[in-house]
């Protein structure tokens, strides 16, 4: 299944705003935030797998 999903205009704008904010962060803070984003992505993936598995 080849699905190409991009970002909405609003998401692109938010991404640009975050990019500007991130450039002001120090390295340890940036690393901590990156790890938290990855953790949340894994939780989201697990949640989607459970939803698909249970047919909800």
C-alpha distance matrix in Angstrom:
0.0 3.8 6.2 9.7 12.2 15.8 19.1 21.5 24.9 26.5 24.2 24.9 28.6 28.6 27.0 29.8 32.4 31.2 31.3 34.9 35.8 34.2 36.3 39.4 38.5 40.1 38.1 38.6 37.5 34.4 33.5 34.1 31.9 29.0 29.3 29.3 26.2 24.4 25.9 24.8 21.2 21.4 23.0 20.3 17.6 19.9 20.5 16.9 16.5 19.8 18.9 15.8 18.0 20.8 19.1 20.9
3.8 0.0 3.8 6.6 9.7 13.0 16.5 19.0 22.2 24.2 21.9 22.2 25.9 26.2 24.5 27.1 29.8 28.8 28.7 32.2 33.4 32.0 33.8 37.0 36.4 38.1 36.3 37.0 35.9 32.7 32.0 32.9 30.6 27.7 28.4 28.6 25.2 23.7 25.6 24.5 20.8 21.5 23.4 20.7 18.2 21.0 21.7 18.2 18.4 21.8 20.9 18.2 20.7 23.5 21.7 23.1
6.2 3.8 0.0 3.8 6.2 9.7 13.1 15.4 18.8 20.6 18.5 19.0 22.7 22.9 21.5 24.2 26.8 26.0 26.1 29.6 30.7 29.6 31.6 34.7 34.2 36.2 34.6 35.4 33.9 30.8 30.4 31.1 28.5 25.8 26.8 26.6 23.1 22.0 24.0 22.4 18.8 20.1 21.7 18.5 16.7 19.8 19.9 16.4 17.4 20.6 19.3 17.1 20.1 22.5 20.6 21.3
9.7 6.6 3.8 0.0 3.8 6.5 10.2 12.7 15.7 17.8 15.7 15.8 19.5 20.1 18.6 21.0 23.8 23.2 23.2 26.5 27.9 26.9 28.8 31.9 31.8 33.9 32.5 33.6 32.1 28.8 28.8 29.7 26.9 24.3 25.7 25.6 21.9 21.3 23.7 22.0 18.6 20.4 22.2 19.0 17.7 21.1 21.2 18.0 19.5 22.8 21.4 19.7 22.9 25.2 23.3 23.7
12.2 9.7 6.2 3.8 0.0 3.8 6.9 9.4 12.7 14.4 12.3 12.9 16.5 16.8 15.7 18.4 20.9 20.4 20.7 24.0 25.2 24.5 26.6 29.6 29.4 31.8 30.7 31.7 29.8 26.6 27.0 27.6 24.5 22.3 23.9 23.3 19.6 19.5 21.7 19.6 16.5 18.8 20.2 16.8 16.2 19.7 19.4 16.5 18.5 21.5 20.0 18.9 22.3 24.2 22.4 22.2
15.8 13.0 9.7 6.5 3.8 0.0 3.8 6.7 9.5 11.5 9.4 9.3 13.0 13.8 12.5 14.9 17.6 17.4 17.6 20.8 22.3 21.8 23.7 26.7 26.9 29.4 28.7 29.9 27.9 24.7 25.5 26.3 23.1 21.1 23.2 22.6 18.8 19.3 21.8 19.7 16.9 19.8 21.2 18.0 17.9 21.6 21.2 18.7 21.1 24.0 22.5 21.9 25.3 27.1 25.4 24.8
19.1 16.5 13.1 10.2 6.9 3.8 0.0 3.8 6.5 7.9 5.7 6.1 9.6 10.2 9.5 12.0 14.4 14.5 15.2 18.0 19.4 19.4 21.5 24.2 24.6 27.4 27.0 28.3 25.9 22.9 24.2 24.7 21.2 19.8 22.1 21.2 17.4 18.6 21.1 18.6 16.4 19.7 20.7 17.6 18.2 21.9 21.2 19.2 22.0 24.5 23.0 22.9 26.4 27.9 26.3 25.2
21.5 19.0 15.4 12.7 9.4 6.7 3.8 0.0 3.8 5.4 5.1 6.2 8.6 9.8 10.5 12.5 14.4 15.3 16.4 18.7 20.1 20.7 22.9 25.3 26.0 29.1 29.2 30.4 27.7 25.0 26.6 26.9 23.2 22.3 24.7 23.3 19.7 21.4 23.5 20.7 18.9 22.3 22.8 19.6 20.7 24.1 22.9 20.9 24.1 26.2 24.3 24.5 28.1 29.1 27.3 25.8
24.9 22.2 18.8 15.7 12.7 9.5 6.5 3.8 0.0 3.8 5.5 5.1 6.3 8.7 9.9 10.8 12.6 14.4 15.4 17.1 18.8 20.0 21.7 24.0 25.3 28.6 29.1 30.6 27.9 25.2 27.2 27.7 24.0 23.3 26.1 24.8 21.4 23.4 25.7 23.0 21.5 25.1 25.7 22.6 23.9 27.3 26.2 24.4 27.6 29.8 27.8 28.2 31.8 32.7 31.0 29.4
26.5 24.2 20.6 17.8 14.4 11.5 7.9 5.4 3.8 0.0 3.8 5.4 5.1 6.2 8.6 10.0 10.7 12.4 14.2 15.7 16.8 18.3 20.4 22.3 23.3 26.8 27.5 28.7 25.7 23.4 25.6 25.6 21.9 21.7 24.4 22.7 19.5 22.0 23.9 21.0 20.1 23.8 24.0 21.1 22.9 26.1 24.7 23.5 26.9 28.7 26.8 27.7 31.2 31.8 30.4 28.4
24.2 21.9 18.5 15.7 12.3 9.4 5.7 5.1 5.5 3.8 0.0 3.8 5.3 5.0 6.1 8.7 9.8 10.4 12.1 14.4 15.2 16.0 18.5 20.6 21.2 24.4 24.7 25.9 23.0 20.5 22.4 22.5 18.8 18.3 21.0 19.4 16.1 18.3 20.5 17.8 16.6 20.3 20.8 18.0 19.7 23.0 22.0 20.8 24.1 26.1 24.6 25.3 28.7 29.7 28.5 26.7
24.9 22.2 19.0 15.8 12.9 9.3 6.1 6.2 5.1 5.4 3.8 0.0 3.8 5.5 5.1 6.4 8.8 9.9 10.5 12.7 14.5 15.2 16.9 19.5 20.5 23.7 24.0 25.7 23.2 20.3 22.4 23.1 19.5 18.7 21.8 20.8 17.4 19.5 22.2 19.9 18.5 22.2 23.2 20.6 21.9 25.4 24.8 23.5 26.5 28.8 27.5 28.0 31.3 32.6 31.4 29.9
28.6 25.9 22.7 19.5 16.5 13.0 9.6 8.6 6.3 5.1 5.3 3.8 0.0 3.8 5.4 5.2 6.4 8.8 9.9 11.0 12.7 14.4 16.0 18.0 19.5 23.0 23.9 25.6 22.8 20.3 22.9 23.4 19.8 19.7 22.9 21.7 18.7 21.2 23.7 21.3 20.6 24.3 25.0 22.6 24.4 27.7 26.9 25.9 29.2 31.2 29.8 30.6 34.0 35.0 33.8 32.0
28.6 26.2 22.9 20.1 16.8 13.8 10.2 9.8 8.7 6.2 5.0 5.5 3.8 0.0 3.8 5.4 5.0 6.2 8.5 10.0 10.6 12.1 14.5 16.1 17.1 20.6 21.5 22.8 19.8 17.5 20.1 20.2 16.5 16.7 19.8 18.3 15.4 18.4 20.5 18.1 17.8 21.6 22.0 19.9 22.0 25.2 24.3 23.8 27.0 28.8 27.7 28.9 32.0 32.9 32.1 30.2
27.0 24.5 21.5 18.6 15.7 12.5 9.5 10.5 9.9 8.6 6.1 5.1 5.4 3.8 0.0 3.8 5.4 5.1 6.1 8.7 9.9 10.3 12.5 14.8 15.6 18.8 19.2 20.8 18.1 15.4 17.7 18.4 14.9 14.4 17.7 16.8 13.8 16.3 18.9 17.1 16.3 20.0 21.1 19.2 20.8 24.2 23.8 23.2 26.2 28.3 27.6 28.4 31.5 32.8 32.2 30.5
29.8 27.1 24.2 21.0 18.4 14.9 12.0 12.5 10.8 10.0 8.7 6.4 5.2 5.4 3.8 0.0 3.8 5.5 5.0 6.4 8.8 9.9 11.0 13.4 15.1 18.4 19.3 21.4 18.9 16.2 19.0 20.1 16.8 16.5 20.1 19.5 16.8 19.3 22.1 20.5 19.8 23.5 24.7 22.9 24.5 27.9 27.6 27.0 29.9 32.1 31.4 32.2 35.2 36.6 35.9 34.3
32.4 29.8 26.8 23.8 20.9 17.6 14.4 14.4 12.6 10.7 9.8 8.8 6.4 5.0 5.4 3.8 0.0 3.8 5.4 5.3 6.4 8.8 10.4 11.8 13.5 17.1 18.6 20.4 17.5 15.4 18.5 19.1 15.8 16.4 19.8 18.8 16.6 19.6 22.0 20.2 20.2 23.9 24.7 23.1 25.3 28.3 27.8 27.7 30.7 32.6 31.8 33.1 36.0 37.1 36.6 34.6
31.2 28.8 26.0 23.2 20.4 17.4 14.5 15.3 14.4 12.4 10.4 9.9 8.8 6.2 5.1 5.5 3.8 0.0 3.8 5.4 5.0 6.0 8.7 10.2 11.0 14.4 15.5 17.0 14.1 11.9 14.9 15.4 12.0 12.6 16.0 15.1 13.0 16.1 18.4 17.0 17.2 20.8 21.6 20.5 22.6 25.5 25.3 25.4 28.3 30.2 29.8 31.1 33.8 35.0 34.8 33.0
31.3 28.7 26.1 23.2 20.7 17.6 15.2 16.4 15.4 14.2 12.1 10.5 9.9 8.5 6.1 5.0 5.4 3.8 0.0 3.8 5.4 5.2 6.4 9.2 10.4 13.5 14.3 16.5 14.3 11.5 14.4 15.9 12.9 12.8 16.5 16.5 14.3 16.8 19.7 18.8 18.5 22.0 23.4 22.4 24.0 27.1 27.3 27.2 29.8 32.0 31.8 32.8 35.5 37.0 36.8 35.3
34.9 32.2 29.6 26.5 24.0 20.8 18.0 18.7 17.1 15.7 14.4 12.7 11.0 10.0 8.7 6.4 5.3 5.4 3.8 0.0 3.8 5.6 5.6 7.3 9.8 13.1 14.8 17.3 14.9 12.8 16.2 17.5 14.8 15.4 19.1 18.9 17.2 20.0 22.6 21.7 21.9 25.3 26.5 25.5 27.4 30.4 30.5 30.5 33.3 35.3 35.0 36.2 38.9 40.2 40.0 38.3
35.8 33.4 30.7 27.9 25.2 22.3 19.4 20.1 18.8 16.8 15.2 14.5 12.7 10.6 9.9 8.8 6.4 5.0 5.4 3.8 0.0 3.8 5.5 5.6 7.3 11.0 13.1 14.9 12.0 10.6 14.2 14.9 12.3 13.7 17.1 16.5 15.4 18.5 20.7 19.8 20.6 23.9 24.7 24.2 26.4 29.0 29.0 29.6 32.3 34.0 33.9 35.4 37.9 39.1 39.2 37.3
34.2 32.0 29.6 26.9 24.5 21.8 19.4 20.7 20.0 18.3 16.0 15.2 14.4 12.1 10.3 9.9 8.8 6.0 5.2 5.6 3.8 0.0 3.8 5.3 5.3 8.6 9.9 11.9 9.4 7.2 10.8 12.0 9.7 10.5 14.1 14.2 13.2 15.9 18.3 18.0 18.6 21.6 22.9 22.7 24.6 27.2 27.6 28.2 30.7 32.5 32.8 34.1 36.4 37.9 38.2 36.6
36.3 33.8 31.6 28.8 26.6 23.7 21.5 22.9 21.7 20.4 18.5 16.9 16.0 14.5 12.5 11.0 10.4 8.7 6.4 5.6 5.5 3.8 0.0 3.8 5.6 8.2 9.7 12.7 11.1 9.0 12.4 14.4 12.7 13.2 16.7 17.4 16.5 18.8 21.4 21.5 21.8 24.7 26.3 26.1 27.7 30.4 31.1 31.5 33.8 35.9 36.2 37.4 39.7 41.3 41.5 40.1
39.4 37.0 34.7 31.9 29.6 26.7 24.2 25.3 24.0 22.3 20.6 19.5 18.0 16.1 14.8 13.4 11.8 10.2 9.2 7.3 5.6 5.3 3.8 0.0 3.8 6.7 9.6 12.0 10.1 9.4 13.1 14.4 13.1 14.5 17.7 18.0 17.8 20.4 22.5 22.6 23.5 26.3 27.5 27.6 29.6 32.0 32.5 33.3 35.7 37.4 37.8 39.3 41.5 42.9 43.2 41.6
38.5 36.4 34.2 31.8 29.4 26.9 24.6 26.0 25.3 23.3 21.2 20.5 19.5 17.1 15.6 15.1 13.5 11.0 10.4 9.8 7.3 5.3 5.6 3.8 0.0 3.8 6.6 8.4 6.3 6.1 9.7 10.8 10.0 11.7 14.6 15.0 15.3 17.8 19.7 20.1 21.3 23.8 25.0 25.5 27.4 29.6 30.3 31.4 33.6 35.2 35.9 37.5 39.4 40.8 41.5 39.9
40.1 38.1 36.2 33.9 31.8 29.4 27.4 29.1 28.6 26.8 24.4 23.7 23.0 20.6 18.8 18.4 17.1 14.4 13.5 13.1 11.0 8.6 8.2 6.7 3.8 0.0 3.8 5.8 5.6 6.2 8.8 10.3 10.8 12.3 14.5 15.7 16.6 18.5 20.2 21.3 22.6 24.6 26.0 27.0 28.7 30.6 31.7 33.0 34.8 36.5 37.5 39.0 40.7 42.2 43.2 41.7
38.1 36.3 34.6 32.5 30.7 28.7 27.0 29.2 29.1 27.5 24.7 24.0 23.9 21.5 19.2 19.3 18.6 15.5 14.3 14.8 13.1 9.9 9.7 9.6 6.6 3.8 0.0 3.8 5.5 5.0 6.1 8.6 9.9 10.4 12.3 14.3 15.2 16.4 18.3 20.0 20.9 22.6 24.4 25.6 26.8 28.7 30.2 31.4 33.0 34.8 36.1 37.4 38.8 40.6 41.7 40.6
38.6 37.0 35.4 33.6 31.7 29.9 28.3 30.4 30.6 28.7 25.9 25.7 25.6 22.8 20.8 21.4 20.4 17.0 16.5 17.3 14.9 11.9 12.7 12.0 8.4 5.8 3.8 0.0 3.8 5.4 5.1 6.2 8.6 9.8 10.7 12.4 14.3 15.4 16.6 18.5 20.0 21.3 22.7 24.4 25.8 27.2 28.7 30.4 31.8 33.3 34.8 36.3 37.5 39.2 40.5 39.3
37.5 35.9 33.9 32.1 29.8 27.9 25.9 27.7 27.9 25.7 23.0 23.2 22.8 19.8 18.1 18.9 17.5 14.1 14.3 14.9 12.0 9.4 11.1 10.1 6.3 5.6 5.5 3.8 0.0 3.8 5.4 5.1 6.2 8.6 10.0 10.6 12.3 14.3 15.3 16.5 18.4 20.1 21.1 22.5 24.4 25.9 26.9 28.6 30.4 31.7 32.9 34.7 36.1 37.5 38.7 37.2
34.4 32.7 30.8 28.8 26.6 24.7 22.9 25.0 25.2 23.4 20.5 20.3 20.3 17.5 15.4 16.2 15.4 11.9 11.5 12.8 10.6 7.2 9.0 9.4 6.1 6.2 5.0 5.4 3.8 0.0 3.8 5.5 5.1 6.1 8.7 9.9 10.5 12.3 14.2 15.3 16.4 18.5 20.0 20.9 22.5 24.5 25.6 26.9 28.6 30.4 31.4 32.9 34.5 36.1 37.1 35.8
33.5 32.0 30.4 28.8 27.0 25.5 24.2 26.6 27.2 25.6 22.4 22.4 22.9 20.1 17.7 19.0 18.5 14.9 14.4 16.2 14.2 10.8 12.4 13.1 9.7 8.8 6.1 5.1 5.4 3.8 0.0 3.8 5.4 5.1 6.2 8.7 9.9 10.6 12.3 14.3 15.3 16.7 18.5 19.9 21.1 22.7 24.4 25.8 27.1 28.9 30.3 31.6 32.9 34.8 36.0 35.0
34.1 32.9 31.1 29.7 27.6 26.3 24.7 26.9 27.7 25.6 22.5 23.1 23.4 20.2 18.4 20.1 19.1 15.4 15.9 17.5 14.9 12.0 14.4 14.4 10.8 10.3 8.6 6.2 5.1 5.5 3.8 0.0 3.8 5.5 5.2 6.3 8.8 10.0 10.6 12.4 14.3 15.5 16.6 18.4 20.0 21.3 22.6 24.5 25.9 27.2 28.7 30.4 31.6 33.1 34.5 33.3
31.9 30.6 28.5 26.9 24.5 23.1 21.2 23.2 24.0 21.9 18.8 19.5 19.8 16.5 14.9 16.8 15.8 12.0 12.9 14.8 12.3 9.7 12.7 13.1 10.0 10.8 9.9 8.6 6.2 5.1 5.4 3.8 0.0 3.8 5.4 5.0 6.2 8.7 9.8 10.5 12.3 14.3 15.3 16.4 18.3 20.0 20.9 22.5 24.3 25.8 26.8 28.5 30.1 31.5 32.6 31.1
29.0 27.7 25.8 24.3 22.3 21.1 19.8 22.3 23.3 21.7 18.3 18.7 19.7 16.7 14.4 16.5 16.4 12.6 12.8 15.4 13.7 10.5 13.2 14.5 11.7 12.3 10.4 9.8 8.6 6.1 5.1 5.5 3.8 0.0 3.8 5.4 5.1 6.2 8.6 9.9 10.5 12.5 14.3 15.3 16.5 18.5 19.9 21.1 22.6 24.5 25.7 27.0 28.5 30.3 31.3 30.3
29.3 28.4 26.8 25.7 23.9 23.2 22.1 24.7 26.1 24.4 21.0 21.8 22.9 19.8 17.7 20.1 19.8 16.0 16.5 19.1 17.1 14.1 16.7 17.7 14.6 14.5 12.3 10.7 10.0 8.7 6.2 5.2 5.4 3.8 0.0 3.8 5.4 5.1 6.1 8.6 9.8 10.6 12.4 14.2 15.2 16.6 18.4 20.0 21.1 22.7 24.4 25.8 26.9 28.7 30.1 29.2
29.3 28.6 26.6 25.6 23.3 22.6 21.2 23.3 24.8 22.7 19.4 20.8 21.7 18.3 16.8 19.5 18.8 15.1 16.5 18.9 16.5 14.2 17.4 18.0 15.0 15.7 14.3 12.4 10.6 9.9 8.7 6.3 5.0 5.4 3.8 0.0 3.8 5.4 5.0 6.1 8.5 9.9 10.5 12.2 14.1 15.3 16.4 18.3 19.9 21.1 22.5 24.3 25.5 26.9 28.3 27.0
26.2 25.2 23.1 21.9 19.6 18.8 17.4 19.7 21.4 19.5 16.1 17.4 18.7 15.4 13.8 16.8 16.6 13.0 14.3 17.2 15.4 13.2 16.5 17.8 15.3 16.6 15.2 14.3 12.3 10.5 9.9 8.8 6.2 5.1 5.4 3.8 0.0 3.8 5.4 5.1 6.1 8.7 9.9 10.4 12.2 14.3 15.2 16.4 18.3 20.0 20.9 22.4 24.1 25.7 26.6 25.3
24.4 23.7 22.0 21.3 19.5 19.3 18.6 21.4 23.4 22.0 18.3 19.5 21.2 18.4 16.3 19.3 19.6 16.1 16.8 20.0 18.5 15.9 18.8 20.4 17.8 18.5 16.4 15.4 14.3 12.3 10.6 10.0 8.7 6.2 5.1 5.4 3.8 0.0 3.8 5.4 5.0 6.3 8.7 9.8 10.5 12.4 14.2 15.3 16.5 18.5 19.9 21.1 22.4 24.4 25.5 24.8
25.9 25.6 24.0 23.7 21.7 21.8 21.1 23.5 25.7 23.9 20.5 22.2 23.7 20.5 18.9 22.1 22.0 18.4 19.7 22.6 20.7 18.3 21.4 22.5 19.7 20.2 18.3 16.6 15.3 14.2 12.3 10.6 9.8 8.6 6.1 5.0 5.4 3.8 0.0 3.8 5.4 5.2 6.3 8.7 9.9 10.7 12.4 14.3 15.4 16.7 18.5 20.1 21.0 22.6 24.2 23.3
24.8 24.5 22.4 22.0 19.6 19.7 18.6 20.7 23.0 21.0 17.8 19.9 21.3 18.1 17.1 20.5 20.2 17.0 18.8 21.7 19.8 18.0 21.5 22.6 20.1 21.3 20.0 18.5 16.5 15.3 14.3 12.4 10.5 9.9 8.6 6.1 5.1 5.4 3.8 0.0 3.8 5.4 5.0 6.1 8.5 9.8 10.4 12.2 14.1 15.3 16.4 18.3 19.7 21.0 22.2 20.9
21.2 20.8 18.8 18.6 16.5 16.9 16.4 18.9 21.5 20.1 16.6 18.5 20.6 17.8 16.3 19.8 20.2 17.2 18.5 21.9 20.6 18.6 21.8 23.5 21.3 22.6 20.9 20.0 18.4 16.4 15.3 14.3 12.3 10.5 9.8 8.5 6.1 5.0 5.4 3.8 0.0 3.8 5.4 5.0 6.1 8.7 9.8 10.5 12.3 14.3 15.2 16.5 18.2 19.9 20.8 20.0
21.4 21.5 20.1 20.4 18.8 19.8 19.7 22.3 25.1 23.8 20.3 22.2 24.3 21.6 20.0 23.5 23.9 20.8 22.0 25.3 23.9 21.6 24.7 26.3 23.8 24.6 22.6 21.3 20.1 18.5 16.7 15.5 14.3 12.5 10.6 9.9 8.7 6.3 5.2 5.4 3.8 0.0 3.8 5.4 5.0 6.2 8.6 9.9 10.5 12.4 14.2 15.3 16.3 18.3 19.8 19.3
23.0 23.4 21.7 22.2 20.2 21.2 20.7 22.8 25.7 24.0 20.8 23.2 25.0 22.0 21.1 24.7 24.7 21.6 23.4 26.5 24.7 22.9 26.3 27.5 25.0 26.0 24.4 22.7 21.1 20.0 18.5 16.6 15.3 14.3 12.4 10.5 9.9 8.7 6.3 5.0 5.4 3.8 0.0 3.8 5.4 5.1 6.1 8.7 9.8 10.6 12.3 14.3 15.1 16.5 18.1 17.2
20.3 20.7 18.5 19.0 16.8 18.0 17.6 19.6 22.6 21.1 18.0 20.6 22.6 19.9 19.2 22.9 23.1 20.5 22.4 25.5 24.2 22.7 26.1 27.6 25.5 27.0 25.6 24.4 22.5 20.9 19.9 18.4 16.4 15.3 14.2 12.2 10.4 9.8 8.7 6.1 5.0 5.4 3.8 0.0 3.8 5.4 5.0 6.2 8.6 9.9 10.5 12.3 14.0 15.3 16.2 15.1
17.6 18.2 16.7 17.7 16.2 17.9 18.2 20.7 23.9 22.9 19.7 21.9 24.4 22.0 20.8 24.5 25.3 22.6 24.0 27.4 26.4 24.6 27.7 29.6 27.4 28.7 26.8 25.8 24.4 22.5 21.1 20.0 18.3 16.5 15.2 14.1 12.2 10.5 9.9 8.5 6.1 5.0 5.4 3.8 0.0 3.8 5.4 5.2 6.2 8.7 9.9 10.6 12.1 14.3 15.2 15.0
19.9 21.0 19.8 21.1 19.7 21.6 21.9 24.1 27.3 26.1 23.0 25.4 27.7 25.2 24.2 27.9 28.3 25.5 27.1 30.4 29.0 27.2 30.4 32.0 29.6 30.6 28.7 27.2 25.9 24.5 22.7 21.3 20.0 18.5 16.6 15.3 14.3 12.4 10.7 9.8 8.7 6.2 5.1 5.4 3.8 0.0 3.8 5.5 5.1 6.2 8.7 9.9 10.3 12.2 14.0 13.9
20.5 21.7 19.9 21.2 19.4 21.2 21.2 22.9 26.2 24.7 22.0 24.8 26.9 24.3 23.8 27.6 27.8 25.3 27.3 30.5 29.0 27.6 31.1 32.5 30.3 31.7 30.2 28.7 26.9 25.6 24.4 22.6 20.9 19.9 18.4 16.4 15.2 14.2 12.4 10.4 9.8 8.6 6.1 5.0 5.4 3.8 0.0 3.8 5.4 5.1 6.2 8.6 9.7 10.6 12.0 11.1
16.9 18.2 16.4 18.0 16.5 18.7 19.2 20.9 24.4 23.5 20.8 23.5 25.9 23.8 23.2 27.0 27.7 25.4 27.2 30.5 29.6 28.2 31.5 33.3 31.4 33.0 31.4 30.4 28.6 26.9 25.8 24.5 22.5 21.1 20.0 18.3 16.4 15.3 14.3 12.2 10.5 9.9 8.7 6.2 5.2 5.5 3.8 0.0 3.8 5.4 5.0 6.1 8.4 9.9 10.3 9.9
16.5 18.4 17.4 19.5 18.5 21.1 22.0 24.1 27.6 26.9 24.1 26.5 29.2 27.0 26.2 29.9 30.7 28.3 29.8 33.3 32.3 30.7 33.8 35.7 33.6 34.8 33.0 31.8 30.4 28.6 27.1 25.9 24.3 22.6 21.1 19.9 18.3 16.5 15.4 14.1 12.3 10.5 9.8 8.6 6.2 5.1 5.4 3.8 0.0 3.8 5.5 5.2 5.9 8.5 9.8 10.6
19.8 21.8 20.6 22.8 21.5 24.0 24.5 26.2 29.8 28.7 26.1 28.8 31.2 28.8 28.3 32.1 32.6 30.2 32.0 35.3 34.0 32.5 35.9 37.4 35.2 36.5 34.8 33.3 31.7 30.4 28.9 27.2 25.8 24.5 22.7 21.1 20.0 18.5 16.7 15.3 14.3 12.4 10.6 9.9 8.7 6.2 5.1 5.4 3.8 0.0 3.8 5.4 4.9 6.0 8.3 8.6
18.9 20.9 19.3 21.4 20.0 22.5 23.0 24.3 27.8 26.8 24.6 27.5 29.8 27.7 27.6 31.4 31.8 29.8 31.8 35.0 33.9 32.8 36.2 37.8 35.9 37.5 36.1 34.8 32.9 31.4 30.3 28.7 26.8 25.7 24.4 22.5 20.9 19.9 18.5 16.4 15.2 14.2 12.3 10.5 9.9 8.7 6.2 5.0 5.5 3.8 0.0 3.8 5.5 5.3 5.9 5.3
15.8 18.2 17.1 19.7 18.9 21.9 22.9 24.5 28.2 27.7 25.3 28.0 30.6 28.9 28.4 32.2 33.1 31.1 32.8 36.2 35.4 34.1 37.4 39.3 37.5 39.0 37.4 36.3 34.7 32.9 31.6 30.4 28.5 27.0 25.8 24.3 22.4 21.1 20.1 18.3 16.5 15.3 14.3 12.3 10.6 9.9 8.6 6.1 5.2 5.4 3.8 0.0 3.8 5.5 5.0 6.6
18.0 20.7 20.1 22.9 22.3 25.3 26.4 28.1 31.8 31.2 28.7 31.3 34.0 32.0 31.5 35.2 36.0 33.8 35.5 38.9 37.9 36.4 39.7 41.5 39.4 40.7 38.8 37.5 36.1 34.5 32.9 31.6 30.1 28.5 26.9 25.5 24.1 22.4 21.0 19.7 18.2 16.3 15.1 14.0 12.1 10.3 9.7 8.4 5.9 4.9 5.5 3.8 0.0 3.8 5.6 8.0
20.8 23.5 22.5 25.2 24.2 27.1 27.9 29.1 32.7 31.8 29.7 32.6 35.0 32.9 32.8 36.6 37.1 35.0 37.0 40.2 39.1 37.9 41.3 42.9 40.8 42.2 40.6 39.2 37.5 36.1 34.8 33.1 31.5 30.3 28.7 26.9 25.7 24.4 22.6 21.0 19.9 18.3 16.5 15.3 14.3 12.2 10.6 9.9 8.5 6.0 5.3 5.5 3.8 0.0 3.8 5.5
19.1 21.7 20.6 23.3 22.4 25.4 26.3 27.3 31.0 30.4 28.5 31.4 33.8 32.1 32.2 35.9 36.6 34.8 36.8 40.0 39.2 38.2 41.5 43.2 41.5 43.2 41.7 40.5 38.7 37.1 36.0 34.5 32.6 31.3 30.1 28.3 26.6 25.5 24.2 22.2 20.8 19.8 18.1 16.2 15.2 14.0 12.0 10.3 9.8 8.3 5.9 5.0 5.6 3.8 0.0 3.8
20.9 23.1 21.3 23.7 22.2 24.8 25.2 25.8 29.4 28.4 26.7 29.9 32.0 30.2 30.5 34.3 34.6 33.0 35.3 38.3 37.3 36.6 40.1 41.6 39.9 41.7 40.6 39.3 37.2 35.8 35.0 33.3 31.1 30.3 29.2 27.0 25.3 24.8 23.3 20.9 20.0 19.3 17.2 15.1 15.0 13.9 11.1 9.9 10.6 8.6 5.3 6.6 8.0 5.5 3.8 0.0
